[in-house]
Amino acid sequence: MGLGTNYETIIRDFDKNSEIEIITYDSGSGSYQDVAIGRVDAAMNDRLALQSVINESGLPLKLAGPPINEMQNAFPFLNNEENKELVAQIDSAIDSMYEDGTIKEISMKYFDMDITEKVLN
């Protein structure tokens, strides 16, 4: 995983008993190459990034195991009177897209997986 990334923090927090030998890289691509040639057992990144690497690189990799963390994204807006209506409209549009399945359709079209459902308890 990339040195100093969120993923390094996540895996170190996950490995409470220090049972995993963690090797960091200046870039993610080096870790994927090392997995492919057997130098390391696994690499960590978000599932969308990894699926993209698998689809585009031709490396003999696959996703394995359940997610160990979930990152949530948000859309920040300037918190002022002028933006209140805009934020409400965007919130409403996103809610509608979840309700009618549009978000899931977009997810399946562009990612070949449903990234809209919560994967952790």
C-alpha positions as CSV (number, residue, x, y, z in Angstrom):
1,M,0.0,0.0,0.0
2,G,1.0,3.6,-0.4
3,L,3.2,5.0,2.3
4,G,1.3,7.4,4.5
5,T,-2.1,6.7,2.9
6,N,-5.4,6.2,4.7
7,Y,-5.0,2.5,3.7
8,E,-1.8,2.2,5.7
9,T,-3.6,3.6,8.8
10,I,-6.5,1.3,8.2
11,I,-4.4,-1.9,7.9
12,R,-2.3,-0.9,10.9
13,D,-5.5,-0.3,13.0
14,F,-6.9,-3.6,11.7
15,D,-3.7,-5.6,12.6
16,K,-3.9,-5.0,16.4
17,N,-1.6,-8.0,17.1
18,S,1.1,-7.0,14.6
19,E,0.6,-10.3,12.7
20,I,0.9,-8.7,9.2
21,E,4.2,-7.7,7.7
22,I,3.3,-4.3,6.2
23,I,5.3,-3.1,3.2
24,T,4.7,0.4,1.9
25,Y,5.4,1.7,-1.6
26,D,5.8,5.2,-3.1
27,S,3.1,4.2,-5.6
28,G,0.3,1.6,-5.7
29,S,1.5,0.1,-9.0
30,G,4.6,-1.3,-7.4
31,S,2.6,-3.3,-4.9
32,Y,0.3,-4.7,-7.6
33,Q,3.4,-5.9,-9.6
34,D,4.8,-7.5,-6.5
35,V,1.6,-9.4,-5.8
36,A,1.5,-10.6,-9.4
37,I,5.1,-12.0,-9.2
38,G,4.6,-13.5,-5.7
39,R,6.9,-11.1,-3.8
40,V,4.1,-10.1,-1.5
41,D,0.8,-11.9,-0.7
42,A,-1.6,-9.0,-1.1
43,A,-2.0,-5.3,-1.7
44,M,-4.6,-3.0,-0.2
45,N,-6.6,-0.2,-1.8
46,D,-10.3,0.6,-2.3
47,R,-12.2,-1.9,-4.3
48,L,-13.0,0.4,-7.2
49,A,-9.3,1.3,-7.7
50,L,-8.3,-2.3,-7.4
51,Q,-11.0,-3.5,-9.8
52,S,-9.8,-0.9,-12.3
53,V,-6.2,-2.1,-11.9
54,I,-7.4,-5.7,-12.5
55,N,-9.5,-4.7,-15.6
56,E,-6.9,-2.5,-17.2
57,S,-3.5,-4.0,-16.3
58,G,-3.8,-7.6,-17.4
59,L,-2.2,-8.6,-14.1
60,P,-3.5,-11.9,-12.7
61,L,-5.1,-10.4,-9.6
62,K,-8.5,-10.7,-8.0
63,L,-10.4,-9.1,-5.1
64,A,-10.6,-11.3,-2.0
65,G,-12.3,-11.2,1.3
66,P,-14.9,-8.8,2.7
67,P,-14.1,-5.1,3.0
68,I,-12.4,-4.2,6.3
69,N,-13.4,-0.6,6.2
70,E,-15.8,1.7,4.6
71,M,-15.0,5.3,3.5
72,Q,-17.8,7.7,3.0
73,N,-17.7,10.6,0.6
74,A,-19.5,13.9,0.8
75,F,-20.2,17.0,-1.3
76,P,-19.1,20.1,0.7
77,F,-20.8,23.4,0.0
78,L,-20.2,26.8,1.5
79,N,-22.5,27.0,4.5
80,N,-24.4,30.2,3.9
81,E,-28.0,31.3,3.2
82,E,-27.4,31.5,-0.5
83,N,-26.6,27.8,-0.8
84,K,-29.3,26.4,1.5
85,E,-31.8,25.9,-1.4
86,L,-29.1,24.4,-3.7
87,V,-28.0,21.9,-1.0
88,A,-31.7,21.0,-0.3
89,Q,-32.3,20.4,-4.1
90,I,-29.1,18.3,-4.4
91,D,-30.0,16.2,-1.3
92,S,-33.5,15.7,-2.7
93,A,-32.2,14.6,-6.1
94,I,-29.7,12.1,-4.6
95,D,-32.4,10.7,-2.3
96,S,-34.7,10.3,-5.3
97,M,-32.0,8.5,-7.3
98,Y,-31.5,6.0,-4.4
99,E,-35.2,5.4,-4.1
100,D,-35.8,4.8,-7.8
101,G,-32.7,2.7,-8.3
102,T,-30.9,5.2,-10.6
103,I,-27.8,5.3,-8.3
104,K,-27.5,1.5,-8.4
105,E,-27.9,1.5,-12.2
106,I,-25.1,4.0,-12.6
107,S,-22.9,2.0,-10.3
108,M,-23.5,-1.2,-12.2
109,K,-22.9,0.6,-15.6
110,Y,-19.6,2.2,-14.6
111,F,-18.2,-0.1,-11.9
112,D,-19.7,-3.6,-12.7
113,M,-20.7,-3.7,-9.0
114,D,-23.2,-2.1,-6.6
115,I,-21.1,0.4,-4.7
116,T,-24.2,2.1,-3.3
117,E,-25.0,-0.5,-0.6
118,K,-23.5,-0.4,2.8
119,V,-21.1,-3.3,3.1
120,L,-20.2,-3.1,6.8
121,N,-22.4,-3.2,9.9
